Amino acid sequence: MARILIAGGSLGGLLAANMLLREGHEVQLLEKATGSLDGRGAGIVTHAALNRGLARAGVTVDDSLGVRIASRVVLDAAGEAVASLALPQVLTSWSRLYTLLHEAFPAERYLQGRAVQGIEQAAGGVRVSCESGERFEADLLIASDGIRSAVRAQCAPEVQPQYAGYIAWRGVCDEALLSRFTLSSVFEQFGFGLPAGEQLIGYPVAGSGNATARGRRRYNFVWYRAADEQTGLRDLLTDADGDHHPLGIPPHKVSWRQVAAMRESARALLAPQFAEIIEKTAQPFLQPIYDVHSERLAFGRVALMGDAAFVARPHVGMGVTKAAEDAMALADSIREHGATAAALRAFEAARLPPGQAVVQRARRLGAYMQAQGQDHGQPGTEARRDAETVLRETAIDPEHPPT
């Protein structure tokens, strides 16, 4: 039995922590935040690899995981379907997966308020110091502490998030608030809107209390819009009091003026179904789109996984699945090599190429939106997109692509 520390208590950290605990290791999870993380995030597209990872982490994978859909549709500005595709998928939410994984992990091993401050390595292990003043010792440290990883900042400071030139407005709207027209024409499907220079996707997810019964679900949307880094992005990340939030603005801090302008644009540019969903979403939030691309994952007895290692744009719908694949590869490597630096080198060999590949694939799918940001959304700069191709490439399961 090895002593293993995991930095980061979100989905990736919990996947790895549960798997390694079930392998018989002594695992402690260090999360910098305090209080419940439940309710953060929005929709998640499930894939076969994610289901395998959840099962290995002790989660029962069944119909309660999310909302099952059968098809996709592209709506034009008038709300008419211009393309469709039969593609069964199960769509879940961050909150649902967090609840399942958090309940599976012993509460006494989930330590909050422990932000990693320093790392020291020796031949036999690693020592982690936290801003709380506490120190922890272990055989290995696994960093799953997100896009702004404190561990990566020490091991690979040259790896920095790169802004892609556009942002996503996100949110979830209660099913009970929507008109019969919207419910019948798009709610039960994976919906797409493709106005010039923009892209919107949406799909049903569980509602409050993770309810999946008809009438109690929510519709999750992600609306990609160009935003120049020096002007548009700065304005979006500045709250109503004039305070700038360069590392990401909390949902409740997003300026009401920006929300109002966004809703006005939705009415002008999007299908009326999507405009209604956005209008009735209580608290839309902002996500600047970044790439993170690592050249190494193993640093002695420290390894990077999940968003600490790679961040791929959401077009591929692979963020949590990628973390699950990382966690499975990590558990396999430790089982074969023990809790050693050799195990982390084996993990790196297994996961570095797929991580780099998914970032490149996401960049390809997001090239259209990036062009809008670089060209400042000037008329005539829009790349041509085929609706059928968008349906077949966005957020698909690589193991089960559409036929």
N, C-alpha and C positions, 0 to 999 in steps of 0.2 A: 504494500500500500504506500502510495506516494502522497506528499503534501503539495497541493496545487493551488495557487492563487489565480483568480480571474478578476481583472479590472474591467468593470462595466456591467451593470445589472439590467440591461435592456434585453431584447430577444436573443441576440447572438450570445451574450454572456450566459444567459439562462440555458440556452440549448447546450452549450459546452459544459456548464456546471452540472446539469442534470445527467448528461451522458457519462461524464467522468465519475460522478458520484455512484452511478449504477455499475461502473466498472470496478468499484471497490476502493476508490481513492478518497483521501481526506481533502475536501474542497472547501475553500472559503471564497466568497464573492464580495468584492469591494465596489460599492456604488457611491459616487460622489453626492448624488442628490439625497434629499430627505423627504419622507412622506411617500404616499402612493404614487407610482408612475402610471397607474391605470388611467385610461382615458386619453393618453397621448397618441399622436399619430392618427392615421385614417385607414384607408383600404389596403388590402394585401391580396395579390393573386397567388393562389397556391399552385404548386407543381408536384410531380411525383417525388422528386428528391426531397422537397420540404416535408412531405408526408412521411417519408422514411426517417428523416431526422427527428420529427416530432415523436414517432413511435419509439425510436431509440432513447429519446429523452423521457419516456414514461407517459406520454400523452396518448389518450385514446383517439384514434383518427376515425371519425364516423360522420354522419350527416349533421351533427351538432357543431362541426367545425366552422361552418359558414353557410353561404347561400349558393345553391346550385343554379346555374343558368345553362341555356342550350344554344344561344346564338349571339351574334354581334350585328350591329347596324350602324351605318353612317347616315346622319341627318344633315340636310342642307339648311340654309338660313330660313327657309320657309317651314321647316319641320318635316319635310318629306324624306322618306328613305331613298337614298341614291345607291346604296350598296349594302349587301348583307352576307353573312357567312354563318353556317352551322358549325359551332365549336363549343362543346360542353366544357364547362370549367366550374370550380368551386371558388368563391370569392369570400375572403374572411377579413378580419380587421386586426390592427395592432392590439387593440384592447383585448380581444378574444384570445389571441395567442399569448399575450402577457399573463392574463389570468390563469390560463392552463399551465403554463411553464412555472409561474411563480408559486402556484399551489403545490406543484410537484417537488419543489425544492425546500429543504428544511429552513424554517424561518430563522433559526439561530445561526445559520451559516451565511445568511444574506445580510451583510453589514452595510448600513447606510451612513452617509456623512463621512465617507473615507475617500477623499480625493488624493490620487497618487501624486506625490511630490518628488520623490527621488528613488533611484534604483541602484543597488550595488550587487555585483556578481562575484562569486568565488567559485572555486573548483567544484564544490559540493552543493551549491544552491544559489538562491537569490534572496536579497533582503529589500523590502519595499517600505519606504517611509511615507506617511500620509500627512496632509496639512493639519489633521487633528492632533498630530504629535505622536501617534501610535506607529509602531513598527511591526511588520509581519515577515516571517521567514518561511521559505518553501523550497521545494526542489525545482519548481517551474513557475513562471509567471506568464499567463496568457492575457494579452491585451485585446479586449473587445469594447473599448471605450470610445468608439465612434469617430466621426469625421474629424474632430478636433482632438484626437487621441493625445493624452499627456504622455503615455508610454512611447508612442511613435515619435513625439517631439524630442525625446531623449535618445532614442535608438537610431532614428533616421530623420534628423531635423530638416534635411533637404527636401523631403516629401511634403508638399503643401497642397491644400485644395486649390484647384484651378477653376475659376468661374467660367461657365459655359456661354454666357451672353444672354441668358434668359431665366425667367423665374416661373414658378407654378403657383397659381392660386388654388387652394385646396379647401375642402370642407365636406360635411355630411348633412343631408337634409332628411328630416323625418318623413317617412312614407305617408303618414296620416295627414300631412299638410298639403299634399299634392293633388292636382286636379285629376279627374278620370281620364282626360286626354293624355296627360303625361304618363300616368300609370299604365295605360293600355298601349301606348306607342313606343315607350323606351324603358320604363322602369325595370322590366324583367330581363333586360338585355344588357350586354356590354356595349355602351353607346359611344359614338365618336362624332365630333364636330371638327370640320376642317376649313374654317374661314381663311382667307389669304393672310399669310404671315402668322397664323395661330394654330393651335391644336388643343382639342379638349377630349378627354375620355371620362367615362363615368360608368358605374356599375353598382348593383345593390349589395349591401353588407348588413350584418346584424345591427339591430337597434339597441336602445338603452337596455342594460342588463343582459347584453348579448342575445337578445330575443331574435329569433328567425321566423316567427309566425307571420303570416300575411297581415299587413296593417301595422306591424310593429317594427318593421325594418327601416333602414335608412339608405339613401342613395349617395354614394361617394363620388365626388368629381375632382379632377385634376385638370387645370386649364393653364397651358403653357403660353407665355407671352414674352416677347422680346423686351429687354431692359438693359440699356447701356450701363456699364459698370460705374462710370463717373457721374452720371446724372440720374438716369431712371432708377437704378438700383438704390442709390443713396437716398433718393426721395422715398422709395417704398419702405426702406428700413429706418425711416425717421418717424417717430410717433407724433401725436397731435400736440405734444408739449415742446417739440423741437429736439428731442433727444434722439441721437443716432445709435443704432444697435448693429454694428458692423458684423458681428458673429451670428446674427439671426435675431429676428424680432419676435418676442412672445405673442401668441395669438391675441391676447387682450390688449396688447400695446399697438397693434396695427391701426393706423390713423383712420378714423371714420371717413375722412375725406377720400382716402385711397379706396376704401371699400365702396363708397358711393360711386366713385368714378368707374370702378371695375364693374359694378352692377349696371351702370348706364351703358357701358360698352357691351355687356352681355346682351342687353335688350336690342342693341343695334346690330350686332354681328352674329349672334348664335341662334340656333333653332329656338323657337319659343319654349319648347320643353326644357331645354338646358337653362334658358334665361329664368324660367320659373323656379327651377331647382336652386339656382344661385341666389335669386331674390329671397327665397324662403329659408336659406341657410343662416342660422343665428350668428355664427362666428367664423367667417372665412379666415384662413390664415395663409401666410406666405412661405414659400420654400425657394430660396435661390438655388439654382442647379449647378452643382460642382462635379468635377472629376477628381478622384484620388487614384494614383497609379504608383504602386510600389515595385521596386526592383529586388527587394529582399523581404522575407517574412520571419526569418530566424536570426536571432542575435544571441548566441550562446544559449542560455537557459530562459530566454525571453522570446515569445513569438507574437506576431500580429495576426488577427483574424477579423472577419466581418468588415464593418466600415472603417475600422482602424487600419486595415490593409488595403482595401479597394472600395471606392464608391463609384458605382455605375449609375448613369442617369436612369430615371424611373421608367423610361420607355421599354426596357427589357423586362420589367416586373420581376427582378431576380434578387433584390436586396436581402430578404430574409432567407430565401432558398440558398443563396450563396453562403450565408452564415451557417446554415444547417449543414451544407456540404463541407465547410471548413471544420465544423465541430466533429463531424463523423470521421474525417481524415485525421484530425488530431487524436481522437480516441483510438483509432486504428494504429497510428504510429506509436503512441505510448504503450499500447498493448504489446506491440512487436519489439520495441527497443527499450522499454522502461521509461521512467521519468528522467530523461537525459537530454543532453544537447543533441545527440544523434537522432533522437525521436523528432526533435523540432526541425532538424535538417531534412528528415524524411517527409515531414509535413510540408515543408517549403517546396520540396521537389514535386509533391503531389498537387499542391494548390496554387503555386505561382503561375504556371501557364494558364489554367482555367480562369483565374482572377484577371489576368491581363487580357485574356480573350473577351471576357464579358464586358470589360470597360471599353474595348475597341468596338464591339458590336453595339453598345449603347451610344457611343459617339457617332457611329454610322447612322443609327436611327434618329439621332438628335441633330444631325448635320443641317437639316432644313431649318430648325429653330435657331441654331447657332448662327446661320447665315443672316437671319432677321436681326439678331442682336448686333452682329458686326457691321451690317449695312444700315443700322438704325431704323429698320423697318421702312426704308424708302420705297415708294411705289416702283414696281418694275423689278425689284430684287428678289421676288418670291420664286423659290424653286417649284417646279411642277411636282405634284404628288398624285399618285394613282390611289383612289380610295380602296380598291381591292387589295393592293399591296400593303397599305397601312393596316387593314384588317388582318392580314395574314402574318405580319411581322411583329406587331406590337404585343408585348406581354404574353408571348406564347410559351408553352412548355417545350424546351428543346427535345425532350424525350418523346413528345407526342405532338409534332407539328401538324397543322391542318393539311388535309389531303386534297 
